[in-house]
Amino acid sequence: MPVPLYGFLEGDTIGLLILAEESETMDSLAERLQEAASLRVAPSSSVSVVYGESSLAPTMTVAQAGMKPLERFDVVRCAR
């Protein structure tokens, strides 16, 4: 079942609603958010998903992270 999440991309001016699958990885989530915001912010290959105050592993899933409907996640640039 899809989980609606609010995604905020570093450098963008607005948050976007993303429908994520519970089995979706953080890499996939970050890629989809960047694609959705690509008209305003150029995509980066080195990003990290921050949820709460923690940077999440790229292979962690939405379910493993404990993300609940309408919660916020951030995608920030980093050096991986």
PyMOL commands that place a pseudoatom at each C-alpha (Angstrom):
pseudoatom trace, name=CA, resn=MET, resi=1, chain=A, elem=C, hetatm=0, pos=[0.000, 0.000, 0.000]
pseudoatom trace, name=CA, resn=PRO, resi=2, chain=A, elem=C, hetatm=0, pos=[1.435, 3.409, -0.936]
pseudoatom trace, name=CA, resn=VAL, resi=3, chain=A, elem=C, hetatm=0, pos=[2.570, 5.737, 1.838]
pseudoatom trace, name=CA, resn=PRO, resi=4, chain=A, elem=C, hetatm=0, pos=[2.094, 9.482, 1.093]
pseudoatom trace, name=CA, resn=LEU, resi=5, chain=A, elem=C, hetatm=0, pos=[5.190, 11.383, 2.256]
pseudoatom trace, name=CA, resn=TYR, resi=6, chain=A, elem=C, hetatm=0, pos=[6.234, 15.038, 2.080]
pseudoatom trace, name=CA, resn=GLY, resi=7, chain=A, elem=C, hetatm=0, pos=[9.622, 15.329, 0.413]
pseudoatom trace, name=CA, resn=PHE, resi=8, chain=A, elem=C, hetatm=0, pos=[11.829, 18.413, 0.593]
pseudoatom trace, name=CA, resn=LEU, resi=9, chain=A, elem=C, hetatm=0, pos=[14.817, 18.669, -1.745]
pseudoatom trace, name=CA, resn=GLU, resi=10, chain=A, elem=C, hetatm=0, pos=[17.747, 20.833, -0.710]
pseudoatom trace, name=CA, resn=GLY, resi=11, chain=A, elem=C, hetatm=0, pos=[17.716, 23.921, -2.942]
pseudoatom trace, name=CA, resn=ASP, resi=12, chain=A, elem=C, hetatm=0, pos=[14.020, 23.681, -3.833]
pseudoatom trace, name=CA, resn=THR, resi=13, chain=A, elem=C, hetatm=0, pos=[11.465, 26.199, -2.627]
pseudoatom trace, name=CA, resn=ILE, resi=14, chain=A, elem=C, hetatm=0, pos=[8.537, 23.830, -2.076]
pseudoatom trace, name=CA, resn=GLY, resi=15, chain=A, elem=C, hetatm=0, pos=[7.821, 20.415, -0.645]
pseudoatom trace, name=CA, resn=LEU, resi=16, chain=A, elem=C, hetatm=0, pos=[6.345, 17.694, -2.817]
pseudoatom trace, name=CA, resn=LEU, resi=17, chain=A, elem=C, hetatm=0, pos=[3.951, 14.870, -2.016]
pseudoatom trace, name=CA, resn=ILE, resi=18, chain=A, elem=C, hetatm=0, pos=[5.474, 11.518, -2.994]
pseudoatom trace, name=CA, resn=LEU, resi=19, chain=A, elem=C, hetatm=0, pos=[3.570, 8.227, -2.941]
pseudoatom trace, name=CA, resn=ALA, resi=20, chain=A, elem=C, hetatm=0, pos=[6.133, 5.702, -1.758]
pseudoatom trace, name=CA, resn=GLU, resi=21, chain=A, elem=C, hetatm=0, pos=[5.824, 1.940, -1.554]
pseudoatom trace, name=CA, resn=GLU, resi=22, chain=A, elem=C, hetatm=0, pos=[6.778, 0.377, 1.789]
pseudoatom trace, name=CA, resn=SER, resi=23, chain=A, elem=C, hetatm=0, pos=[9.425, -1.713, -0.012]
pseudoatom trace, name=CA, resn=GLU, resi=24, chain=A, elem=C, hetatm=0, pos=[10.979, 1.305, -1.778]
pseudoatom trace, name=CA, resn=THR, resi=25, chain=A, elem=C, hetatm=0, pos=[14.594, 2.108, -0.884]
pseudoatom trace, name=CA, resn=MET, resi=26, chain=A, elem=C, hetatm=0, pos=[15.914, 5.500, 0.153]
pseudoatom trace, name=CA, resn=ASP, resi=27, chain=A, elem=C, hetatm=0, pos=[17.957, 5.667, -3.085]
pseudoatom trace, name=CA, resn=SER, resi=28, chain=A, elem=C, hetatm=0, pos=[14.780, 5.211, -5.112]
pseudoatom trace, name=CA, resn=LEU, resi=29, chain=A, elem=C, hetatm=0, pos=[12.860, 7.721, -2.995]
pseudoatom trace, name=CA, resn=ALA, resi=30, chain=A, elem=C, hetatm=0, pos=[15.609, 10.332, -3.415]
pseudoatom trace, name=CA, resn=GLU, resi=31, chain=A, elem=C, hetatm=0, pos=[15.755, 9.720, -7.166]
pseudoatom trace, name=CA, resn=ARG, resi=32, chain=A, elem=C, hetatm=0, pos=[11.996, 10.133, -7.567]
pseudoatom trace, name=CA, resn=LEU, resi=33, chain=A, elem=C, hetatm=0, pos=[11.949, 13.348, -5.520]
pseudoatom trace, name=CA, resn=GLN, resi=34, chain=A, elem=C, hetatm=0, pos=[14.802, 14.784, -7.564]
pseudoatom trace, name=CA, resn=GLU, resi=35, chain=A, elem=C, hetatm=0, pos=[12.998, 13.853, -10.784]
pseudoatom trace, name=CA, resn=ALA, resi=36, chain=A, elem=C, hetatm=0, pos=[9.805, 15.550, -9.601]
pseudoatom trace, name=CA, resn=ALA, resi=37, chain=A, elem=C, hetatm=0, pos=[11.707, 18.741, -8.707]
pseudoatom trace, name=CA, resn=SER, resi=38, chain=A, elem=C, hetatm=0, pos=[14.039, 18.714, -11.730]
pseudoatom trace, name=CA, resn=LEU, resi=39, chain=A, elem=C, hetatm=0, pos=[12.375, 21.788, -13.280]
pseudoatom trace, name=CA, resn=ARG, resi=40, chain=A, elem=C, hetatm=0, pos=[13.622, 23.849, -10.328]
pseudoatom trace, name=CA, resn=VAL, resi=41, chain=A, elem=C, hetatm=0, pos=[16.714, 21.999, -9.046]
pseudoatom trace, name=CA, resn=ALA, resi=42, chain=A, elem=C, hetatm=0, pos=[19.304, 20.059, -11.030]
pseudoatom trace, name=CA, resn=PRO, resi=43, chain=A, elem=C, hetatm=0, pos=[19.604, 16.435, -9.866]
pseudoatom trace, name=CA, resn=SER, resi=44, chain=A, elem=C, hetatm=0, pos=[22.728, 15.291, -8.023]
pseudoatom trace, name=CA, resn=SER, resi=45, chain=A, elem=C, hetatm=0, pos=[24.188, 11.793, -7.913]
pseudoatom trace, name=CA, resn=SER, resi=46, chain=A, elem=C, hetatm=0, pos=[25.429, 12.270, -4.338]
pseudoatom trace, name=CA, resn=VAL, resi=47, chain=A, elem=C, hetatm=0, pos=[22.427, 12.708, -2.061]
pseudoatom trace, name=CA, resn=SER, resi=48, chain=A, elem=C, hetatm=0, pos=[21.218, 11.348, 1.236]
pseudoatom trace, name=CA, resn=VAL, resi=49, chain=A, elem=C, hetatm=0, pos=[17.749, 10.956, 2.733]
pseudoatom trace, name=CA, resn=VAL, resi=50, chain=A, elem=C, hetatm=0, pos=[17.295, 12.525, 6.157]
pseudoatom trace, name=CA, resn=TYR, resi=51, chain=A, elem=C, hetatm=0, pos=[14.330, 11.426, 8.244]
pseudoatom trace, name=CA, resn=GLY, resi=52, chain=A, elem=C, hetatm=0, pos=[13.888, 12.969, 11.656]
pseudoatom trace, name=CA, resn=GLU, resi=53, chain=A, elem=C, hetatm=0, pos=[17.453, 13.812, 12.558]
pseudoatom trace, name=CA, resn=SER, resi=54, chain=A, elem=C, hetatm=0, pos=[19.060, 10.747, 10.990]
pseudoatom trace, name=CA, resn=SER, resi=55, chain=A, elem=C, hetatm=0, pos=[20.655, 10.190, 7.616]
pseudoatom trace, name=CA, resn=LEU, resi=56, chain=A, elem=C, hetatm=0, pos=[19.345, 6.860, 6.334]
pseudoatom trace, name=CA, resn=ALA, resi=57, chain=A, elem=C, hetatm=0, pos=[21.224, 4.083, 4.553]
pseudoatom trace, name=CA, resn=PRO, resi=58, chain=A, elem=C, hetatm=0, pos=[20.609, 4.068, 0.776]
pseudoatom trace, name=CA, resn=THR, resi=59, chain=A, elem=C, hetatm=0, pos=[19.287, 0.483, 0.871]
pseudoatom trace, name=CA, resn=MET, resi=60, chain=A, elem=C, hetatm=0, pos=[16.930, 1.008, 3.814]
pseudoatom trace, name=CA, resn=THR, resi=61, chain=A, elem=C, hetatm=0, pos=[13.255, 0.731, 2.884]
pseudoatom trace, name=CA, resn=VAL, resi=62, chain=A, elem=C, hetatm=0, pos=[10.390, 3.027, 3.798]
pseudoatom trace, name=CA, resn=ALA, resi=63, chain=A, elem=C, hetatm=0, pos=[9.010, 0.313, 6.104]
pseudoatom trace, name=CA, resn=GLN, resi=64, chain=A, elem=C, hetatm=0, pos=[12.380, -0.279, 7.792]
pseudoatom trace, name=CA, resn=ALA, resi=65, chain=A, elem=C, hetatm=0, pos=[12.718, 3.468, 8.436]
pseudoatom trace, name=CA, resn=GLY, resi=66, chain=A, elem=C, hetatm=0, pos=[9.284, 3.484, 10.082]
pseudoatom trace, name=CA, resn=MET, resi=67, chain=A, elem=C, hetatm=0, pos=[7.973, 6.259, 7.838]
pseudoatom trace, name=CA, resn=LYS, resi=68, chain=A, elem=C, hetatm=0, pos=[4.294, 6.991, 8.444]
pseudoatom trace, name=CA, resn=PRO, resi=69, chain=A, elem=C, hetatm=0, pos=[1.752, 8.717, 6.145]
pseudoatom trace, name=CA, resn=LEU, resi=70, chain=A, elem=C, hetatm=0, pos=[2.241, 12.462, 5.699]
pseudoatom trace, name=CA, resn=GLU, resi=71, chain=A, elem=C, hetatm=0, pos=[5.594, 12.560, 7.482]
pseudoatom trace, name=CA, resn=ARG, resi=72, chain=A, elem=C, hetatm=0, pos=[8.481, 14.630, 6.144]
pseudoatom trace, name=CA, resn=PHE, resi=73, chain=A, elem=C, hetatm=0, pos=[11.776, 13.500, 4.680]
pseudoatom trace, name=CA, resn=ASP, resi=74, chain=A, elem=C, hetatm=0, pos=[14.573, 15.617, 3.254]
pseudoatom trace, name=CA, resn=VAL, resi=75, chain=A, elem=C, hetatm=0, pos=[16.986, 14.901, 0.407]
pseudoatom trace, name=CA, resn=VAL, resi=76, chain=A, elem=C, hetatm=0, pos=[20.300, 16.678, 0.909]
pseudoatom trace, name=CA, resn=ARG, resi=77, chain=A, elem=C, hetatm=0, pos=[23.490, 16.766, -1.120]
pseudoatom trace, name=CA, resn=CYS, resi=78, chain=A, elem=C, hetatm=0, pos=[26.426, 14.893, 0.333]
pseudoatom trace, name=CA, resn=ALA, resi=79, chain=A, elem=C, hetatm=0, pos=[29.740, 13.323, -0.542]
pseudoatom trace, name=CA, resn=ARG, resi=80, chain=A, elem=C, hetatm=0, pos=[29.121, 9.556, -0.607]
for i in range(1, 80): cmd.bond("trace and resi %d" % i, "trace and resi %d" % (i + 1))
show_as sticks, trace
zoom trace
